[in-house]
Amino acid sequence: MQAWSGIIWALAPTLIVLTLFFFILRAVVRSDRNERKAYAKVEAEERAKRGLPPKTPTAAG
């Protein structure tokens, strides 16, 4: 039983840091996606105001 306790205490810091890293990275990726969506919306509105045709999507994104 003591061996299992030692294994759990040895792995706990790594698992905690991994979990924190996962949630932070997920938040960064989501915020980037939302920012790009908002920027595309503003750009489309500005192009419409100026009478320009809509921007066509490129292969890169």
N, CA, C, O and CB atoms as a CASP TS submission, in Angstrom:
PFRMAT TS
TARGET T0000
AUTHOR 0000-0000-0000
METHOD Language model
MODEL 1
PARENT N/A
ATOM      1  N   MET     1       0.823  -1.197   0.000  1.00  0.00           N
ATOM      2  CA  MET     1       0.000   0.000   0.000  1.00  0.00           C
ATOM      3  C   MET     1       0.866   1.259   0.000  1.00  0.00           C
ATOM      4  O   MET     1       0.509   2.266  -0.611  1.00  0.00           O
ATOM      5  CB  MET     1      -0.936  -0.001   1.208  1.00  0.00           C
ATOM      6  N   GLN     2       1.984   1.196   0.675  1.00  0.00           N
ATOM      7  CA  GLN     2       2.848   2.362   0.753  1.00  0.00           C
ATOM      8  C   GLN     2       3.492   2.670  -0.604  1.00  0.00           C
ATOM      9  O   GLN     2       3.789   3.824  -0.911  1.00  0.00           O
ATOM     10  CB  GLN     2       3.927   2.144   1.814  1.00  0.00           C
ATOM     11  N   ALA     3       3.700   1.644  -1.395  1.00  0.00           N
ATOM     12  CA  ALA     3       4.279   1.867  -2.720  1.00  0.00           C
ATOM     13  C   ALA     3       3.300   2.644  -3.594  1.00  0.00           C
ATOM     14  O   ALA     3       3.697   3.551  -4.325  1.00  0.00           O
ATOM     15  CB  ALA     3       4.650   0.523  -3.390  1.00  0.00           C
ATOM     16  N   TRP     4       2.023   2.284  -3.515  1.00  0.00           N
ATOM     17  CA  TRP     4       1.018   2.995  -4.314  1.00  0.00           C
ATOM     18  C   TRP     4       0.902   4.447  -3.876  1.00  0.00           C
ATOM     19  O   TRP     4       0.738   5.341  -4.706  1.00  0.00           O
ATOM     20  CB  TRP     4      -0.346   2.302  -4.201  1.00  0.00           C
ATOM     21  N   SER     5       0.986   4.676  -2.592  1.00  0.00           N
ATOM     22  CA  SER     5       0.927   6.045  -2.077  1.00  0.00           C
ATOM     23  C   SER     5       2.098   6.865  -2.609  1.00  0.00           C
ATOM     24  O   SER     5       1.927   8.024  -2.985  1.00  0.00           O
ATOM     25  CB  SER     5       0.930   6.046  -0.534  1.00  0.00           C
ATOM     26  N   GLY     6       3.271   6.274  -2.640  1.00  0.00           N
ATOM     27  CA  GLY     6       4.444   6.966  -3.173  1.00  0.00           C
ATOM     28  C   GLY     6       4.309   7.263  -4.658  1.00  0.00           C
ATOM     29  O   GLY     6       4.707   8.329  -5.128  1.00  0.00           O
ATOM     30  N   ILE     7       3.745   6.313  -5.390  1.00  0.00           N
ATOM     31  CA  ILE     7       3.544   6.515  -6.831  1.00  0.00           C
ATOM     32  C   ILE     7       2.561   7.656  -7.077  1.00  0.00           C
ATOM     33  O   ILE     7       2.789   8.508  -7.936  1.00  0.00           O
ATOM     34  CB  ILE     7       3.032   5.215  -7.500  1.00  0.00           C
ATOM     35  N   ILE     8       1.466   7.667  -6.317  1.00  0.00           N
ATOM     36  CA  ILE     8       0.457   8.725  -6.480  1.00  0.00           C
ATOM     37  C   ILE     8       1.064  10.090  -6.155  1.00  0.00           C
ATOM     38  O   ILE     8       0.854  11.049  -6.897  1.00  0.00           O
ATOM     39  CB  ILE     8      -0.775   8.454  -5.571  1.00  0.00           C
ATOM     40  N   TRP     9       1.819  10.189  -5.049  1.00  0.00           N
ATOM     41  CA  TRP     9       2.429  11.461  -4.677  1.00  0.00           C
ATOM     42  C   TRP     9       3.505  11.891  -5.684  1.00  0.00           C
ATOM     43  O   TRP     9       3.757  13.084  -5.850  1.00  0.00           O
ATOM     44  CB  TRP     9       3.034  11.361  -3.276  1.00  0.00           C
ATOM     45  N   ALA    10       4.124  10.940  -6.341  1.00  0.00           N
ATOM     46  CA  ALA    10       5.140  11.278  -7.334  1.00  0.00           C
ATOM     47  C   ALA    10       4.502  11.782  -8.632  1.00  0.00           C
ATOM     48  O   ALA    10       5.062  12.652  -9.298  1.00  0.00           O
ATOM     49  CB  ALA    10       6.026  10.060  -7.622  1.00  0.00           C
ATOM     50  N   LEU    11       3.349  11.248  -8.990  1.00  0.00           N
ATOM     51  CA  LEU    11       2.691  11.636 -10.239  1.00  0.00           C
ATOM     52  C   LEU    11       1.770  12.846 -10.098  1.00  0.00           C
ATOM     53  O   LEU    11       1.472  13.509 -11.091  1.00  0.00           O
ATOM     54  CB  LEU    11       1.903  10.479 -10.769  1.00  0.00           C
ATOM     55  N   ALA    12       1.322  13.137  -8.895  1.00  0.00           N
ATOM     56  CA  ALA    12       0.361  14.215  -8.675  1.00  0.00           C
ATOM     57  C   ALA    12       0.832  15.575  -9.221  1.00  0.00           C
ATOM     58  O   ALA    12       0.061  16.221  -9.932  1.00  0.00           O
ATOM     59  CB  ALA    12       0.079  14.337  -7.196  1.00  0.00           C
ATOM     60  N   PRO    13       2.049  16.038  -8.927  1.00  0.00           N
ATOM     61  CA  PRO    13       2.458  17.352  -9.457  1.00  0.00           C
ATOM     62  C   PRO    13       2.444  17.400 -10.985  1.00  0.00           C
ATOM     63  O   PRO    13       2.042  18.404 -11.574  1.00  0.00           O
ATOM     64  CB  PRO    13       3.853  17.705  -8.953  1.00  0.00           C
ATOM     65  N   THR    14       2.880  16.322 -11.617  1.00  0.00           N
ATOM     66  CA  THR    14       2.894  16.284 -13.076  1.00  0.00           C
ATOM     67  C   THR    14       1.479  16.350 -13.628  1.00  0.00           C
ATOM     68  O   THR    14       1.225  17.072 -14.592  1.00  0.00           O
ATOM     69  CB  THR    14       3.598  15.018 -13.576  1.00  0.00           C
ATOM     70  N   LEU    15       0.566  15.616 -13.036  1.00  0.00           N
ATOM     71  CA  LEU    15      -0.818  15.620 -13.510  1.00  0.00           C
ATOM     72  C   LEU    15      -1.489  16.975 -13.277  1.00  0.00           C
ATOM     73  O   LEU    15      -2.286  17.424 -14.101  1.00  0.00           O
ATOM     74  CB  LEU    15      -1.615  14.517 -12.813  1.00  0.00           C
ATOM     75  N   ILE    16      -1.173  17.614 -12.173  1.00  0.00           N
ATOM     76  CA  ILE    16      -1.750  18.936 -11.893  1.00  0.00           C
ATOM     77  C   ILE    16      -1.243  19.961 -12.904  1.00  0.00           C
ATOM     78  O   ILE    16      -2.028  20.744 -13.438  1.00  0.00           O
ATOM     79  CB  ILE    16      -1.406  19.390 -10.452  1.00  0.00           C
ATOM     80  N   VAL    17       0.048  19.962 -13.168  1.00  0.00           N
ATOM     81  CA  VAL    17       0.621  20.899 -14.142  1.00  0.00           C
ATOM     82  C   VAL    17       0.078  20.609 -15.537  1.00  0.00           C
ATOM     83  O   VAL    17      -0.221  21.540 -16.284  1.00  0.00           O
ATOM     84  CB  VAL    17       2.166  20.815 -14.141  1.00  0.00           C
ATOM     85  N   LEU    18      -0.051  19.355 -15.894  1.00  0.00           N
ATOM     86  CA  LEU    18      -0.613  18.980 -17.196  1.00  0.00           C
ATOM     87  C   LEU    18      -2.045  19.476 -17.342  1.00  0.00           C
ATOM     88  O   LEU    18      -2.422  19.992 -18.394  1.00  0.00           O
ATOM     89  CB  LEU    18      -0.566  17.459 -17.383  1.00  0.00           C
ATOM     90  N   THR    19      -2.837  19.323 -16.296  1.00  0.00           N
ATOM     91  CA  THR    19      -4.226  19.788 -16.329  1.00  0.00           C
ATOM     92  C   THR    19      -4.285  21.306 -16.486  1.00  0.00           C
ATOM     93  O   THR    19      -5.056  21.818 -17.298  1.00  0.00           O
ATOM     94  CB  THR    19      -4.970  19.357 -15.049  1.00  0.00           C
ATOM     95  N   LEU    20      -3.474  22.024 -15.711  1.00  0.00           N
ATOM     96  CA  LEU    20      -3.443  23.486 -15.836  1.00  0.00           C
ATOM     97  C   LEU    20      -3.016  23.910 -17.235  1.00  0.00           C
ATOM     98  O   LEU    20      -3.617  24.806 -17.828  1.00  0.00           O
ATOM     99  CB  LEU    20      -2.494  24.092 -14.794  1.00  0.00           C
ATOM    100  N   PHE    21      -1.985  23.269 -17.757  1.00  0.00           N
ATOM    101  CA  PHE    21      -1.501  23.592 -19.095  1.00  0.00           C
ATOM    102  C   PHE    21      -2.591  23.353 -20.135  1.00  0.00           C
ATOM    103  O   PHE    21      -2.770  24.169 -21.040  1.00  0.00           O
ATOM    104  CB  PHE    21      -0.254  22.761 -19.429  1.00  0.00           C
ATOM    105  N   PHE    22      -3.316  22.252 -20.018  1.00  0.00           N
ATOM    106  CA  PHE    22      -4.393  21.933 -20.949  1.00  0.00           C
ATOM    107  C   PHE    22      -5.456  23.026 -20.960  1.00  0.00           C
ATOM    108  O   PHE    22      -5.851  23.500 -22.025  1.00  0.00           O
ATOM    109  CB  PHE    22      -5.025  20.591 -20.587  1.00  0.00           C
ATOM    110  N   PHE    23      -5.922  23.429 -19.770  1.00  0.00           N
ATOM    111  CA  PHE    23      -6.987  24.430 -19.706  1.00  0.00           C
ATOM    112  C   PHE    23      -6.513  25.806 -20.167  1.00  0.00           C
ATOM    113  O   PHE    23      -7.277  26.541 -20.792  1.00  0.00           O
ATOM    114  CB  PHE    23      -7.529  24.522 -18.291  1.00  0.00           C
ATOM    115  N   ILE    24      -5.280  26.160 -19.870  1.00  0.00           N
ATOM    116  CA  ILE    24      -4.747  27.447 -20.333  1.00  0.00           C
ATOM    117  C   ILE    24      -4.613  27.451 -21.845  1.00  0.00           C
ATOM    118  O   ILE    24      -5.008  28.414 -22.502  1.00  0.00           O
ATOM    119  CB  ILE    24      -3.383  27.743 -19.680  1.00  0.00           C
ATOM    120  N   LEU    25      -4.065  26.389 -22.399  1.00  0.00           N
ATOM    121  CA  LEU    25      -3.911  26.308 -23.854  1.00  0.00           C
ATOM    122  C   LEU    25      -5.270  26.300 -24.547  1.00  0.00           C
ATOM    123  O   LEU    25      -5.440  26.935 -25.587  1.00  0.00           O
ATOM    124  CB  LEU    25      -3.114  25.053 -24.241  1.00  0.00           C
ATOM    125  N   ARG    26      -6.222  25.595 -23.985  1.00  0.00           N
ATOM    126  CA  ARG    26      -7.572  25.559 -24.553  1.00  0.00           C
ATOM    127  C   ARG    26      -8.200  26.958 -24.559  1.00  0.00           C
ATOM    128  O   ARG    26      -8.852  27.345 -25.529  1.00  0.00           O
ATOM    129  CB  ARG    26      -8.462  24.580 -23.757  1.00  0.00           C
ATOM    130  N   ALA    27      -8.001  27.707 -23.482  1.00  0.00           N
ATOM    131  CA  ALA    27      -8.538  29.063 -23.408  1.00  0.00           C
ATOM    132  C   ALA    27      -7.886  29.966 -24.448  1.00  0.00           C
ATOM    133  O   ALA    27      -8.567  30.794 -25.054  1.00  0.00           O
ATOM    134  CB  ALA    27      -8.335  29.642 -22.007  1.00  0.00           C
ATOM    135  N   VAL    28      -6.597  29.826 -24.663  1.00  0.00           N
ATOM    136  CA  VAL    28      -5.891  30.636 -25.650  1.00  0.00           C
ATOM    137  C   VAL    28      -6.411  30.330 -27.058  1.00  0.00           C
ATOM    138  O   VAL    28      -6.665  31.244 -27.843  1.00  0.00           O
ATOM    139  CB  VAL    28      -4.367  30.382 -25.569  1.00  0.00           C
ATOM    140  N   VAL    29      -6.566  29.053 -27.369  1.00  0.00           N
ATOM    141  CA  VAL    29      -7.030  28.666 -28.699  1.00  0.00           C
ATOM    142  C   VAL    29      -8.460  29.149 -28.928  1.00  0.00           C
ATOM    143  O   VAL    29      -8.782  29.635 -30.012  1.00  0.00           O
ATOM    144  CB  VAL    29      -6.948  27.139 -28.877  1.00  0.00           C
ATOM    145  N   ARG    30      -9.307  29.021 -27.930  1.00  0.00           N
ATOM    146  CA  ARG    30     -10.697  29.493 -28.070  1.00  0.00           C
ATOM    147  C   ARG    30     -10.759  31.001 -28.246  1.00  0.00           C
ATOM    148  O   ARG    30     -11.510  31.499 -29.085  1.00  0.00           O
ATOM    149  CB  ARG    30     -11.527  29.082 -26.851  1.00  0.00           C
ATOM    150  N   SER    31      -9.977  31.729 -27.462  1.00  0.00           N
ATOM    151  CA  SER    31     -10.024  33.186 -27.584  1.00  0.00           C
ATOM    152  C   SER    31      -9.487  33.633 -28.938  1.00  0.00           C
ATOM    153  O   SER    31      -9.992  34.597 -29.514  1.00  0.00           O
ATOM    154  CB  SER    31      -9.224  33.847 -26.452  1.00  0.00           C
ATOM    155  N   ASP    32      -8.468  32.946 -29.453  1.00  0.00           N
ATOM    156  CA  ASP    32      -7.950  33.280 -30.777  1.00  0.00           C
ATOM    157  C   ASP    32      -9.008  33.041 -31.844  1.00  0.00           C
ATOM    158  O   ASP    32      -9.192  33.861 -32.743  1.00  0.00           O
ATOM    159  CB  ASP    32      -6.692  32.461 -31.086  1.00  0.00           C
ATOM    160  N   ARG    33      -9.701  31.916 -31.741  1.00  0.00           N
ATOM    161  CA  ARG    33     -10.753  31.596 -32.712  1.00  0.00           C
ATOM    162  C   ARG    33     -11.866  32.648 -32.671  1.00  0.00           C
ATOM    163  O   ARG    33     -12.336  33.103 -33.714  1.00  0.00           O
ATOM    164  CB  ARG    33     -11.336  30.190 -32.432  1.00  0.00           C
ATOM    165  N   ASN    34     -12.280  33.028 -31.464  1.00  0.00           N
ATOM    166  CA  ASN    34     -13.334  34.039 -31.337  1.00  0.00           C
ATOM    167  C   ASN    34     -12.872  35.395 -31.849  1.00  0.00           C
ATOM    168  O   ASN    34     -13.650  36.126 -32.463  1.00  0.00           O
ATOM    169  CB  ASN    34     -13.780  34.160 -29.883  1.00  0.00           C
ATOM    170  N   GLU    35     -11.617  35.734 -31.602  1.00  0.00           N
ATOM    171  CA  GLU    35     -11.077  37.013 -32.083  1.00  0.00           C
ATOM    172  C   GLU    35     -11.043  37.048 -33.610  1.00  0.00           C
ATOM    173  O   GLU    35     -11.399  38.056 -34.220  1.00  0.00           O
ATOM    174  CB  GLU    35      -9.662  37.250 -31.517  1.00  0.00           C
ATOM    175  N   ARG    36     -10.619  35.957 -34.215  1.00  0.00           N
ATOM    176  CA  ARG    36     -10.591  35.897 -35.685  1.00  0.00           C
ATOM    177  C   ARG    36     -11.990  36.012 -36.267  1.00  0.00           C
ATOM    178  O   ARG    36     -12.189  36.662 -37.292  1.00  0.00           O
ATOM    179  CB  ARG    36      -9.938  34.593 -36.159  1.00  0.00           C
ATOM    180  N   LYS    37     -12.966  35.377 -35.610  1.00  0.00           N
ATOM    181  CA  LYS    37     -14.360  35.451 -36.070  1.00  0.00           C
ATOM    182  C   LYS    37     -14.874  36.889 -35.999  1.00  0.00           C
ATOM    183  O   LYS    37     -15.520  37.381 -36.924  1.00  0.00           O
ATOM    184  CB  LYS    37     -15.262  34.520 -35.224  1.00  0.00           C
ATOM    185  N   ALA    38     -14.573  37.545 -34.887  1.00  0.00           N
ATOM    186  CA  ALA    38     -15.013  38.930 -34.711  1.00  0.00           C
ATOM    187  C   ALA    38     -14.332  39.840 -35.728  1.00  0.00           C
ATOM    188  O   ALA    38     -14.973  40.728 -36.290  1.00  0.00           O
ATOM    189  CB  ALA    38     -14.718  39.417 -33.278  1.00  0.00           C
ATOM    190  N   TYR    39     -13.050  39.629 -35.968  1.00  0.00           N
ATOM    191  CA  TYR    39     -12.319  40.440 -36.939  1.00  0.00           C
ATOM    192  C   TYR    39     -12.883  40.242 -38.339  1.00  0.00           C
ATOM    193  O   TYR    39     -13.025  41.206 -39.091  1.00  0.00           O
ATOM    194  CB  TYR    39     -10.825  40.092 -36.915  1.00  0.00           C
ATOM    195  N   ALA    40     -13.205  39.009 -38.695  1.00  0.00           N
ATOM    196  CA  ALA    40     -13.775  38.734 -40.017  1.00  0.00           C
ATOM    197  C   ALA    40     -15.140  39.411 -40.172  1.00  0.00           C
ATOM    198  O   ALA    40     -15.476  39.909 -41.246  1.00  0.00           O
ATOM    199  CB  ALA    40     -13.908  37.212 -40.239  1.00  0.00           C
ATOM    200  N   LYS    41     -15.912  39.424 -39.101  1.00  0.00           N
ATOM    201  CA  LYS    41     -17.226  40.077 -39.145  1.00  0.00           C
ATOM    202  C   LYS    41     -17.077  41.583 -39.355  1.00  0.00           C
ATOM    203  O   LYS    41     -17.777  42.171 -40.180  1.00  0.00           O
ATOM    204  CB  LYS    41     -18.013  39.797 -37.846  1.00  0.00           C
ATOM    205  N   VAL    42     -16.169  42.202 -38.612  1.00  0.00           N
ATOM    206  CA  VAL    42     -15.937  43.643 -38.749  1.00  0.00           C
ATOM    207  C   VAL    42     -15.414  43.950 -40.150  1.00  0.00           C
ATOM    208  O   VAL    42     -15.841  44.923 -40.773  1.00  0.00           O
ATOM    209  CB  VAL    42     -14.937  44.149 -37.671  1.00  0.00           C
ATOM    210  N   GLU    43     -14.492  43.127 -40.648  1.00  0.00           N
ATOM    211  CA  GLU    43     -13.952  43.346 -41.983  1.00  0.00           C
ATOM    212  C   GLU    43     -15.045  43.231 -43.048  1.00  0.00           C
ATOM    213  O   GLU    43     -15.086  44.028 -43.985  1.00  0.00           O
ATOM    214  CB  GLU    43     -12.829  42.348 -42.270  1.00  0.00           C
ATOM    215  N   ALA    44     -15.923  42.247 -42.906  1.00  0.00           N
ATOM    216  CA  ALA    44     -17.023  42.082 -43.871  1.00  0.00           C
ATOM    217  C   ALA    44     -17.962  43.289 -43.834  1.00  0.00           C
ATOM    218  O   ALA    44     -18.425  43.750 -44.877  1.00  0.00           O
ATOM    219  CB  ALA    44     -17.817  40.784 -43.576  1.00  0.00           C
ATOM    220  N   GLU    45     -18.242  43.802 -42.630  1.00  0.00           N
ATOM    221  CA  GLU    45     -19.106  44.983 -42.512  1.00  0.00           C
ATOM    222  C   GLU    45     -18.455  46.202 -43.177  1.00  0.00           C
ATOM    223  O   GLU    45     -19.125  46.964 -43.875  1.00  0.00           O
ATOM    224  CB  GLU    45     -19.408  45.286 -41.023  1.00  0.00           C
ATOM    225  N   GLU    46     -17.160  46.380 -42.962  1.00  0.00           N
ATOM    226  CA  GLU    46     -16.461  47.514 -43.558  1.00  0.00           C
ATOM    227  C   GLU    46     -16.416  47.396 -45.084  1.00  0.00           C
ATOM    228  O   GLU    46     -16.575  48.391 -45.792  1.00  0.00           O
ATOM    229  CB  GLU    46     -15.038  47.615 -42.995  1.00  0.00           C
ATOM    230  N   ARG    47     -16.202  46.186 -45.582  1.00  0.00           N
ATOM    231  CA  ARG    47     -16.183  45.994 -47.036  1.00  0.00           C
ATOM    232  C   ARG    47     -17.569  46.293 -47.625  1.00  0.00           C
ATOM    233  O   ARG    47     -17.675  46.870 -48.707  1.00  0.00           O
ATOM    234  CB  ARG    47     -15.742  44.542 -47.391  1.00  0.00           C
ATOM    235  N   ALA    48     -18.619  45.899 -46.914  1.00  0.00           N
ATOM    236  CA  ALA    48     -19.979  46.156 -47.400  1.00  0.00           C
ATOM    237  C   ALA    48     -20.268  47.656 -47.407  1.00  0.00           C
ATOM    238  O   ALA    48     -20.912  48.158 -48.328  1.00  0.00           O
ATOM    239  CB  ALA    48     -21.019  45.414 -46.528  1.00  0.00           C
ATOM    240  N   LYS    49     -19.799  48.368 -46.392  1.00  0.00           N
ATOM    241  CA  LYS    49     -20.009  49.814 -46.328  1.00  0.00           C
ATOM    242  C   LYS    49     -19.364  50.521 -47.517  1.00  0.00           C
ATOM    243  O   LYS    49     -19.904  51.494 -48.043  1.00  0.00           O
ATOM    244  CB  LYS    49     -19.450  50.374 -45.017  1.00  0.00           C
ATOM    245  N   ARG    50     -18.218  50.026 -47.925  1.00  0.00           N
ATOM    246  CA  ARG    50     -17.474  50.667 -49.018  1.00  0.00           C
ATOM    247  C   ARG    50     -17.890  50.151 -50.388  1.00  0.00           C
ATOM    248  O   ARG    50     -17.386  50.618 -51.409  1.00  0.00           O
ATOM    249  CB  ARG    50     -15.986  50.451 -48.829  1.00  0.00           C
ATOM    250  N   GLY    51     -18.801  49.196 -50.415  1.00  0.00           N
ATOM    251  CA  GLY    51     -19.269  48.672 -51.691  1.00  0.00           C
ATOM    252  C   GLY    51     -18.315  47.692 -52.339  1.00  0.00           C
ATOM    253  O   GLY    51     -18.386  47.468 -53.548  1.00  0.00           O
ATOM    254  N   LEU    52     -17.428  47.108 -51.561  1.00  0.00           N
ATOM    255  CA  LEU    52     -16.480  46.141 -52.089  1.00  0.00           C
ATOM    256  C   LEU    52     -17.099  44.738 -52.047  1.00  0.00           C
ATOM    257  O   LEU    52     -17.974  44.469 -51.224  1.00  0.00           O
ATOM    258  CB  LEU    52     -15.152  46.182 -51.288  1.00  0.00           C
ATOM    259  N   PRO    53     -16.645  43.853 -52.929  1.00  0.00           N
ATOM    260  CA  PRO    53     -17.189  42.492 -52.877  1.00  0.00           C
ATOM    261  C   PRO    53     -16.682  41.771 -51.631  1.00  0.00           C
ATOM    262  O   PRO    53     -15.642  42.134 -51.081  1.00  0.00           O
ATOM    263  CB  PRO    53     -16.806  41.699 -54.152  1.00  0.00           C
ATOM    264  N   PRO    54     -17.411  40.755 -51.187  1.00  0.00           N
ATOM    265  CA  PRO    54     -16.957  40.003 -50.014  1.00  0.00           C
ATOM    266  C   PRO    54     -15.613  39.334 -50.285  1.00  0.00           C
ATOM    267  O   PRO    54     -15.308  38.928 -51.407  1.00  0.00           O
ATOM    268  CB  PRO    54     -18.001  38.946 -49.613  1.00  0.00           C
ATOM    269  N   LYS    55     -14.838  39.236 -49.241  1.00  0.00           N
ATOM    270  CA  LYS    55     -13.521  38.598 -49.358  1.00  0.00           C
ATOM    271  C   LYS    55     -13.729  37.082 -49.521  1.00  0.00           C
ATOM    272  O   LYS    55     -14.489  36.457 -48.781  1.00  0.00           O
ATOM    273  CB  LYS    55     -12.617  38.915 -48.095  1.00  0.00           C
ATOM    274  N   THR    56     -13.030  36.518 -50.510  1.00  0.00           N
ATOM    275  CA  THR    56     -13.162  35.077 -50.720  1.00  0.00           C
ATOM    276  C   THR    56     -12.215  34.343 -49.780  1.00  0.00           C
ATOM    277  O   THR    56     -11.088  34.790 -49.563  1.00  0.00           O
ATOM    278  CB  THR    56     -12.869  34.699 -52.200  1.00  0.00           C
ATOM    279  N   PRO    57     -12.659  33.221 -49.220  1.00  0.00           N
ATOM    280  CA  PRO    57     -11.784  32.459 -48.319  1.00  0.00           C
ATOM    281  C   PRO    57     -10.581  31.893 -49.078  1.00  0.00           C
ATOM    282  O   PRO    57     -10.694  31.491 -50.236  1.00  0.00           O
ATOM    283  CB  PRO    57     -12.571  31.312 -47.642  1.00  0.00           C
ATOM    284  N   THR    58      -9.448  31.870 -48.414  1.00  0.00           N
ATOM    285  CA  THR    58      -8.243  31.317 -49.032  1.00  0.00           C
ATOM    286  C   THR    58      -8.046  29.888 -48.567  1.00  0.00           C
ATOM    287  O   THR    58      -8.728  29.425 -47.653  1.00  0.00           O
ATOM    288  CB  THR    58      -7.000  32.173 -48.696  1.00  0.00           C
ATOM    289  N   ALA    59      -7.118  29.195 -49.191  1.00  0.00           N
ATOM    290  CA  ALA    59      -6.840  27.805 -48.814  1.00  0.00           C
ATOM    291  C   ALA    59      -6.219  27.728 -47.418  1.00  0.00           C
ATOM    292  O   ALA    59      -6.379  26.721 -46.728  1.00  0.00           O
ATOM    293  CB  ALA    59      -5.904  27.146 -49.844  1.00  0.00           C
ATOM    294  N   ALA    60      -5.511  28.783 -46.996  1.00  0.00           N
ATOM    295  CA  ALA    60      -4.845  28.775 -45.698  1.00  0.00           C
ATOM    296  C   ALA    60      -5.794  29.029 -44.535  1.00  0.00           C
ATOM    297  O   ALA    60      -5.436  28.735 -43.395  1.00  0.00           O
ATOM    298  CB  ALA    60      -3.756  29.802 -45.684  1.00  0.00           C
ATOM    299  N   GLY    61      -6.959  29.550 -44.768  1.00  0.00           N
ATOM    300  CA  GLY    61      -7.798  29.793 -43.614  1.00  0.00           C
ATOM    301  C   GLY    61      -9.052  30.469 -43.948  1.00  0.00           C
ATOM    302  O   GLY    61      -9.863  30.739 -43.062  1.00  0.00           O
TER
END
